[in-house]
Amino acid sequence: MELTVNGKRAFASTGGRAFDPARPVVAFLHGAGMDRSVWSGQVRYFANHGWSVLALDLPGHGHSAGPALPDIHAMADWVADALAEAGASKAALVGHSMGALVALATAARHPARVTALALLGAAAHMPVHPDLLKAAALHDHAALDSMVNWGVGRPAHLGGHIAPGLWVTGASLRLLERIDYGVLANDLGACNAYDDGPADAAKAYCPALVLIGAADRMAPPKAGKALAERLPAPTVAVLPVAGHMMMVEKPDETLDALIDFLAGAA
């Protein structure tokens, strides 16, 4: 689905079904250096079970025109504008990593537009190691290698995915290799600079799920639980074995958690 947001092309997957703003709306927000494709399994399910879906490519990612937006709050305002352009007065937001920060900031800044939050691989503070920031700025492939090494849980490095022949580590690396290094550096810098997580969480009065990967090394369980303590109406769920890329490492388990939460929130 193509939209025009603030005068520029934006793209969202609708799960193969026409977007109908009269139905409950759920919007999916990807992480740093990624795009809408990380949500493929979850998007298809919700699109075929009573929801209208927008899996958004943030500016400069996927099929959405750049430039990338400079900070988390600018991305949050863009999400609110994208929902309005799609005709959705409100939506549940599902965000992963950087996308979780964007979802959180959207709920704080535009509360009337957000009915529920699902925050995956999230923390109130998500600092980025200086070496990773430097590697991305220098267009060094080591930045991508590091993100995949730390982002994919150890068991998924070895295989064992429910889809035969799918290697999560290799697929994650290929996805990151599609992004412009400047966009990746921008995303990592935006995460590193975002200091308003605790304050924004306190303003998010809608129902909120914090979904934690037990083997997440980028947003460890302790940090996810600390974020939940800042939220007014939190639910915490932990996925055993899953790392930071839980929605591709453990797609069925992630989907089940989202189904349970959004059914109650709706």
Summary of the structure (lengths in Angstrom):
residues: 266
radius of gyration: 16.6
end to end distance: 24.1
largest distance: 46.5
contacts: 982
relative contact order: 0.16
helix: 46%
strand: 17%
